[in-house]
């Protein structure tokens, strides 16, 4: 048994996915989902269910780790606002190197602060810095960082060897054992009654460890106090701005509230557009003690939506025999993949790029690695293309057959090259890659059996 994914239902899945990709370094897995049908309604309990979305690989766990599933339904139900103490699912949590830096990213891309950054020293664990924020759709996220682990408290060891106590009153008692030297200046002789208030001798090492723990605890308490002072200052500045924003201009007084730089630039642009020949005169304003923030607004970055071509729903295979074009019947072929899965895999391999190479597709990168002839594999026609473009999509059947056989042979011989392609970025594996082209070879052989001399693939 293993944990697979966490699902978020979004009103705009592409925008929300873009937020998690840009802020938390999640990776998009393809193909994207476009699901509907009786089977989906039966499993979800939602009548006429229609889902669109994709999975994002969460950071820190590699290609086999859990994912974040962001889906969007055609018909959505309203939900109560997320709260940390509301019953049910509470929040997602990400561990980061710099909590403050990630919070700034969240705010820039449309998220909100829910709480304030807090720091707490926890014995035997470390120093926890964390805060709750909200993504652009109000889902709560915990951003956390664990600092240096605090030392575990150790019980000082005592010597196991028997000790002969001296009889001389002024003698210095020295104990030799496995620990460091211990020195005790006795204030009484053996003939005097022992006091119950005598302290147990402690080693220098244990004393140093105790002092170090006290020093570490003081250090973490000081950091926590500094953070609280910083937060207090931020609150004071906020209150000051809030009070100033409530001030109104009194025309009977000599006080002139200066305009912001943004307003001045806007007025200058308007004047230049209305009358370019007019002499520009800057308004006279008094020097402000502090920049006016009454009309200033926070400038937030726009979340980059994920823009992907539509997923092919099915595969169409056509072949020419004596200049007659025929559609190949895929249902009666012995394929190990369904035609829609085969279409999605071929489309992903032929069109999408690895994250570290924006210029070449997965197929082109593999062709360079294996020095394979992949020209026939890249040919495809589209319904929206004109006839001239679609005519170029025809591939000679013998050439495609030989190319596929060579290609599959190289994949079998050099399996490491498939791993280097990072196929998990399109939610596939080297095994699925090879299986896809094995099925394409079966299609090519089936066309040859029917006497087809040319073949072309189309994604519907």
C-alpha positions as CSV (number, residue, x, y, z in Angstrom):
1,X,0.0,0.0,0.0
2,X,1.2,3.5,-0.8
3,X,-0.1,7.1,-0.8
4,X,-0.7,8.3,-4.3
5,X,-2.1,11.9,-4.5
6,X,-4.0,14.8,-3.0
7,X,-6.8,16.3,-5.0
8,X,-7.8,20.0,-5.2
9,X,-11.0,21.1,-7.0
10,X,-10.4,24.4,-8.7
11,X,-12.5,26.9,-10.6
12,X,-9.5,27.5,-13.0
13,X,-7.2,24.5,-12.9
14,X,-4.6,25.9,-15.3
15,X,-4.2,29.1,-13.3
16,X,-4.0,27.2,-10.0
17,X,-1.5,24.7,-11.4
18,X,0.6,27.6,-12.7
19,X,0.7,29.0,-9.1
20,X,2.0,25.7,-7.6
21,X,4.5,25.3,-10.4
22,X,5.9,28.8,-10.0
23,X,5.9,29.0,-6.2
24,X,6.6,25.5,-5.0
25,X,8.5,24.0,-8.0
26,X,5.9,21.4,-8.8
27,X,6.3,19.6,-12.1
28,X,3.5,19.1,-14.6
29,X,2.8,15.5,-15.6
30,X,1.2,14.8,-19.0
31,X,-1.1,13.9,-20.5
32,X,-3.6,16.3,-19.0
33,X,-7.0,14.8,-18.1
34,X,-10.3,15.3,-19.9
35,X,-12.6,12.7,-18.4
36,X,-16.3,12.0,-18.7
37,X,-18.8,9.2,-19.1
38,X,-21.0,6.9,-17.1
39,X,-18.0,5.2,-15.4
40,X,-16.9,8.5,-14.0
41,X,-20.3,9.5,-12.7
42,X,-20.6,6.0,-11.1
43,X,-17.3,6.2,-9.3
44,X,-17.6,9.9,-8.1
45,X,-21.3,9.9,-7.4
46,X,-21.6,13.1,-9.5
47,X,-24.3,13.0,-12.2
48,X,-23.0,13.7,-15.7
49,X,-19.5,14.3,-14.3
50,X,-17.0,16.0,-16.6
51,X,-13.4,16.6,-15.3
52,X,-10.5,18.5,-16.7
53,X,-7.1,18.9,-15.1
54,X,-3.7,17.4,-14.5
55,X,-1.3,16.0,-12.0
56,X,1.7,17.9,-10.6
57,X,4.7,16.1,-9.2
58,X,5.4,17.4,-5.7
59,X,9.0,18.4,-4.9
60,X,11.5,16.3,-3.0
61,X,10.4,12.8,-3.8
62,X,11.5,12.0,-7.4
63,X,9.4,10.4,-10.2
64,X,7.7,7.9,-7.9
65,X,6.6,10.3,-5.3
66,X,3.0,11.4,-4.6
67,X,1.3,14.1,-6.8
68,X,-1.0,17.0,-6.4
69,X,-4.1,16.5,-8.6
70,X,-5.8,19.7,-9.7
71,X,-9.2,19.1,-11.3
72,X,-12.0,21.3,-12.6
73,X,-15.6,20.1,-12.9
74,X,-18.0,21.6,-15.5
75,X,-20.5,22.0,-12.7
76,X,-19.1,23.2,-9.4
77,X,-20.7,23.4,-5.9
78,X,-20.0,26.3,-3.6
79,X,-17.8,25.7,-0.6
80,X,-17.3,27.4,2.8
81,X,-14.1,29.4,3.2
82,X,-11.1,27.4,4.3
83,X,-10.1,27.8,8.0
84,X,-7.3,26.1,9.9
85,X,-9.6,24.8,12.6
86,X,-12.5,23.8,10.4
87,X,-13.4,20.1,10.5
88,X,-12.0,18.0,7.7
89,X,-9.0,18.4,5.5
90,X,-6.9,21.3,6.8
91,X,-3.9,22.3,4.6
92,X,-1.0,21.3,2.4
93,X,2.5,21.7,3.8
94,X,5.8,22.5,2.1
95,X,9.2,22.5,3.7
96,X,11.4,25.3,2.2
97,X,14.8,26.8,2.7
98,X,13.6,30.4,3.3
99,X,10.1,30.9,4.6
100,X,10.1,34.7,4.1
101,X,11.2,34.4,0.4
102,X,8.4,31.8,-0.4
103,X,5.8,33.9,1.4
104,X,6.8,36.9,-0.9
105,X,6.3,34.7,-4.0
106,X,2.9,33.6,-2.7
107,X,1.8,37.2,-2.3
108,X,3.2,38.3,-5.6
109,X,1.2,35.6,-7.5
110,X,-2.2,36.3,-5.9
111,X,-2.0,34.4,-2.7
112,X,-2.7,35.8,0.8
113,X,-1.2,35.7,4.3
114,X,-3.4,33.9,6.8
115,X,-1.2,34.2,9.9
116,X,2.2,35.7,10.8
117,X,5.5,33.9,10.7
118,X,6.3,32.3,14.0
119,X,9.5,30.6,15.4
120,X,9.6,28.0,18.1
121,X,12.5,26.0,19.6
122,X,11.6,22.4,20.2
123,X,14.0,20.3,22.3
124,X,15.5,17.3,20.6
125,X,14.0,18.4,17.2
126,X,15.2,21.9,16.3
127,X,13.9,25.4,15.6
128,X,10.6,25.5,13.6
129,X,9.7,28.5,11.5
130,X,6.3,28.4,9.9
131,X,3.3,30.3,8.7
132,X,-0.1,29.6,7.1
133,X,-0.9,31.3,3.8
134,X,-3.7,30.8,1.1
135,X,-3.3,30.1,-2.6
136,X,-5.3,32.3,-5.0
137,X,-8.4,30.2,-4.5
138,X,-8.3,30.2,-0.7
139,X,-6.8,26.8,0.0
140,X,-4.6,26.9,3.1
141,X,-0.8,26.0,2.8
142,X,1.7,25.7,5.6
143,X,5.2,26.9,4.7
144,X,7.8,25.6,7.2
145,X,11.5,25.3,7.8
146,X,13.3,23.3,10.5
147,X,16.5,24.8,11.7
148,X,19.5,23.3,13.6
149,X,18.7,20.2,15.7
150,X,19.1,20.9,19.4
151,X,21.5,18.6,21.3
152,X,20.0,15.6,23.2
153,X,20.4,15.9,26.9
154,X,22.8,13.3,28.2
155,X,23.1,11.9,31.8
156,X,26.7,12.3,33.0
157,X,28.5,8.9,33.5
158,X,30.2,8.1,36.8
159,X,33.3,6.1,37.3
160,X,32.8,2.4,37.9
161,X,36.1,1.8,39.7
162,X,36.2,1.8,43.6
163,X,37.8,4.9,45.1
164,X,39.9,5.0,48.2
165,X,39.0,8.3,50.0
166,X,42.0,10.1,51.7
167,X,42.1,10.7,55.4
168,X,44.0,13.9,55.3
169,X,41.6,16.8,55.8
170,X,43.5,19.2,53.5
171,X,44.1,16.7,50.7
172,X,42.7,17.2,47.2
173,X,40.6,14.3,46.1
174,X,41.4,13.1,42.5
175,X,39.3,10.3,40.8
176,X,40.7,8.5,37.8
177,X,38.3,6.7,35.5
178,X,37.0,6.6,32.0
179,X,35.7,10.2,32.2
180,X,37.9,13.3,32.6
181,X,39.5,14.1,35.9
182,X,37.2,15.1,38.7
183,X,38.4,17.3,41.6
184,X,36.6,17.7,44.9
185,X,37.9,19.6,47.9
186,X,36.4,17.9,50.9
187,X,35.4,20.1,53.8
188,X,35.0,17.3,56.3
189,X,36.8,14.1,57.5
190,X,35.4,10.7,57.5
191,X,35.0,10.9,61.3
192,X,32.5,13.8,61.0
193,X,28.9,13.2,60.2
194,X,28.0,13.6,56.5
195,X,25.7,16.4,55.5
196,X,22.6,15.6,53.4
197,X,23.3,18.8,51.3
198,X,26.5,17.5,49.7
199,X,26.5,17.8,45.9
200,X,27.4,15.0,43.6
201,X,30.7,15.6,41.8
202,X,30.2,16.6,38.1
203,X,32.7,16.2,35.3
204,X,34.1,19.1,33.3
205,X,32.6,17.5,30.1
206,X,29.1,17.3,31.6
207,X,29.4,20.9,32.9
208,X,30.5,22.1,29.5
209,X,27.6,20.3,27.8
210,X,25.1,21.8,30.3
211,X,26.5,25.3,29.6
212,X,26.3,24.7,25.8
213,X,22.7,23.7,26.1
214,X,21.9,26.8,28.1
215,X,23.7,28.9,25.5
216,X,21.8,27.2,22.6
217,X,18.4,27.7,24.3
218,X,19.3,31.4,24.9
219,X,20.3,31.8,21.3
220,X,17.0,30.4,20.0
221,X,15.0,32.5,22.5
222,X,16.9,35.6,21.3
223,X,16.0,34.8,17.6
224,X,12.4,34.3,18.6
225,X,12.3,37.7,20.5
226,X,13.9,39.4,17.5
227,X,11.2,38.1,15.2
228,X,8.5,39.2,17.5
229,X,10.1,42.7,17.6
230,X,10.2,42.8,13.8
231,X,6.5,41.7,13.6
232,X,5.6,44.4,16.1
233,X,7.4,47.1,14.0
234,X,5.6,45.9,10.9
235,X,2.3,46.2,12.7
236,X,3.1,49.7,13.9
237,X,4.0,50.8,10.3
238,X,0.7,49.3,9.1
239,X,-1.3,51.2,11.7
240,X,0.6,54.4,10.9
241,X,-0.3,54.1,7.2
242,X,-3.9,53.3,8.0
243,X,-4.2,56.5,10.1
244,X,-2.6,58.6,7.4
245,X,-4.9,57.2,4.8
246,X,-7.8,58.5,6.8
247,X,-6.7,62.1,6.6
248,X,-8.6,64.3,4.3
249,X,-7.5,67.5,2.6
250,X,-8.9,70.7,4.2
251,X,-9.1,73.5,1.6
252,X,-9.1,76.2,4.3
253,X,-5.7,75.1,5.6
254,X,-2.3,75.6,4.0
255,X,-1.6,71.9,4.1
256,X,-1.1,70.4,0.6
257,X,-1.1,66.7,0.2
258,X,1.4,65.9,-2.5
259,X,0.5,63.6,-5.4
260,X,2.3,60.3,-5.9
261,X,4.8,59.8,-8.6
262,X,2.4,57.5,-10.4
263,X,-0.3,60.2,-10.5
264,X,2.2,62.8,-11.8
265,X,3.4,60.5,-14.6
266,X,-0.2,59.6,-15.5
267,X,-1.1,63.3,-15.8
268,X,2.0,64.1,-17.9
269,X,1.2,61.3,-20.3
270,X,-2.4,62.5,-20.7
271,X,-1.2,66.1,-21.4
272,X,1.3,64.8,-24.0
273,X,-1.4,62.8,-25.8
274,X,-4.0,65.6,-25.9
275,X,-1.6,68.4,-26.9
276,X,1.9,67.4,-27.9
277,X,3.0,71.0,-28.7
278,X,1.8,72.4,-25.4
279,X,4.5,73.4,-23.0
280,X,4.6,71.1,-20.0
281,X,4.6,72.7,-16.6
282,X,5.2,70.5,-13.5
283,X,2.9,71.2,-10.6
284,X,4.5,72.8,-7.6
285,X,4.3,70.6,-4.5
286,X,5.9,70.7,-1.1
287,X,8.5,68.1,-0.3
288,X,6.7,65.4,1.6
289,X,8.0,64.0,4.8
290,X,7.0,60.6,3.7
291,X,5.7,59.3,0.4
292,X,1.9,59.3,0.3
293,X,0.5,55.8,0.2
294,X,-3.2,56.7,0.1
295,X,-3.7,55.8,-3.5
296,X,-0.9,53.3,-3.9
297,X,-1.8,49.7,-4.7
298,X,0.2,46.5,-4.4
299,X,1.4,45.4,-7.8
300,X,1.0,41.7,-8.1
301,X,2.5,39.5,-10.7
302,X,0.2,37.7,-13.1
303,X,0.1,33.9,-12.6
304,X,1.1,32.2,-15.8
305,X,-1.6,29.8,-16.9
306,X,-0.6,26.5,-18.3
307,X,-1.3,26.5,-22.0
308,X,-1.3,23.1,-23.7
309,X,-2.6,21.9,-27.0
310,X,-5.8,19.8,-26.8
311,X,-5.3,16.2,-25.9
312,X,-6.0,13.8,-28.8
313,X,-9.0,11.7,-28.1
314,X,-8.2,9.0,-30.6
315,X,-5.8,7.8,-33.3
316,X,-6.7,7.5,-37.0
317,X,-4.4,5.5,-39.3
318,X,-4.8,5.8,-43.1
319,X,-2.9,4.0,-45.8
320,X,-2.7,4.2,-49.6
321,X,-3.1,1.2,-51.9
322,X,-3.1,1.8,-55.6
323,X,-3.7,5.5,-54.8
324,X,-6.9,4.6,-52.8
325,X,-6.9,5.9,-49.3
326,X,-8.4,3.6,-46.7
327,X,-8.8,3.9,-42.9
328,X,-7.2,1.0,-40.9
329,X,-9.6,-0.8,-38.6
330,X,-7.8,-0.7,-35.2
331,X,-10.4,-2.7,-33.2
332,X,-9.5,-6.1,-34.7
333,X,-5.7,-5.7,-34.3
334,X,-3.8,-7.4,-31.4
335,X,-2.6,-4.2,-29.7
336,X,-1.6,-4.0,-26.1
337,X,-2.8,-0.4,-25.8
338,X,-6.1,1.2,-26.5
339,X,-6.2,3.6,-29.5
340,X,-6.8,6.6,-27.3
341,X,-3.8,5.8,-25.1
342,X,-1.7,5.1,-28.1
343,X,-2.7,8.5,-29.5
344,X,-1.9,10.4,-26.3
345,X,1.5,8.7,-26.0
346,X,2.6,9.3,-29.6
347,X,1.4,12.9,-29.4
348,X,3.4,13.5,-26.2
349,X,6.6,11.9,-27.5
350,X,6.4,13.7,-30.8
351,X,5.4,17.2,-29.7
352,X,6.5,17.9,-26.1
353,X,9.9,19.0,-25.0
354,X,12.0,18.0,-22.0
355,X,12.2,20.7,-19.4
356,X,16.0,21.1,-19.9
357,X,15.7,21.4,-23.7
358,X,13.0,23.8,-25.2
359,X,14.2,23.4,-28.7
360,X,13.9,19.7,-29.3
361,X,11.2,17.1,-28.5
362,X,11.7,13.9,-26.6
363,X,11.7,12.1,-30.0
364,X,14.4,14.3,-31.5
365,X,16.6,14.0,-28.4
366,X,16.3,10.2,-28.5
367,X,17.1,10.2,-32.2
368,X,20.3,12.1,-31.6
369,X,21.3,9.7,-28.8
370,X,20.6,6.6,-30.9
371,X,21.4,8.1,-34.4
372,X,18.1,6.6,-35.5
373,X,16.1,7.6,-38.6
374,X,13.0,9.1,-37.0
375,X,11.6,11.2,-39.9
376,X,8.6,8.8,-40.5
377,X,7.8,8.8,-36.8
378,X,7.4,12.6,-36.7
379,X,4.9,12.7,-39.7
380,X,1.3,13.3,-38.7
381,X,-1.7,15.1,-40.2
382,X,-4.2,17.3,-38.5
383,X,-7.8,17.9,-39.5
384,X,-7.3,21.7,-39.4
385,X,-4.4,21.6,-41.8
386,X,-4.9,22.1,-45.5
387,X,-4.6,19.3,-48.0
388,X,-1.1,20.3,-49.1
389,X,0.2,20.1,-45.5
390,X,-1.5,16.8,-44.9
391,X,-0.1,15.3,-48.1
392,X,3.4,15.8,-46.7
393,X,2.4,13.6,-43.7
394,X,2.5,10.4,-45.8
395,X,5.4,8.0,-44.9
396,X,6.6,5.1,-46.9
397,X,5.6,1.9,-45.2
398,X,8.9,0.0,-45.7
399,X,10.9,3.0,-44.4
400,X,8.7,3.4,-41.4
401,X,8.9,-0.4,-40.6
402,X,12.7,-0.4,-40.9
403,X,13.0,2.7,-38.8
404,X,10.8,1.3,-36.0
405,X,12.7,-1.9,-35.9
406,X,16.1,-0.1,-35.7
407,X,14.7,2.3,-33.1
408,X,13.3,-0.5,-30.9
409,X,16.5,-2.5,-31.2
410,X,18.5,0.5,-30.0
411,X,16.1,1.1,-27.1
412,X,16.7,-2.5,-26.0
413,X,20.5,-2.2,-26.3
414,X,20.9,1.2,-24.6
415,X,18.3,1.3,-21.9
416,X,20.2,4.0,-19.9
417,X,19.6,6.5,-22.7
418,X,15.8,6.2,-22.1
419,X,16.3,7.0,-18.4
420,X,18.3,10.1,-19.3
421,X,15.3,11.5,-21.2
422,X,13.3,12.0,-18.0
423,X,10.2,10.6,-19.4
424,X,8.4,11.0,-16.1
425,X,7.8,14.6,-17.1
426,X,5.1,13.3,-19.5
427,X,3.8,10.8,-17.0
428,X,5.4,7.9,-18.8
429,X,8.2,5.4,-18.3
430,X,10.8,3.8,-20.6
431,X,8.6,0.6,-20.6
432,X,5.6,2.6,-21.8
433,X,7.7,4.4,-24.4
434,X,8.9,1.1,-25.9
435,X,5.4,-0.5,-25.8
436,X,4.0,2.5,-27.6
437,X,6.4,2.1,-30.6
438,X,5.9,-1.7,-30.5
439,X,2.2,-1.1,-31.1
440,X,3.1,1.4,-33.9
441,X,5.2,-1.3,-35.5
442,X,2.2,-3.7,-35.4
443,X,0.1,-1.1,-37.1
444,X,2.8,-0.7,-39.8
445,X,3.0,-4.4,-40.4
446,X,-0.8,-4.7,-40.6
447,X,-0.8,-2.0,-43.3
448,X,1.8,-3.9,-45.3
449,X,-0.2,-7.1,-45.1
450,X,-3.1,-5.2,-46.7
451,X,-0.8,-4.0,-49.5
452,X,-0.5,-0.4,-48.3
453,X,2.6,1.4,-49.6
454,X,2.2,4.6,-47.6
455,X,0.8,5.4,-44.2
456,X,0.0,8.5,-42.1
457,X,-1.2,9.1,-38.6
458,X,-3.7,11.6,-37.4
459,X,-4.8,12.7,-33.9
460,X,-8.5,13.3,-33.5
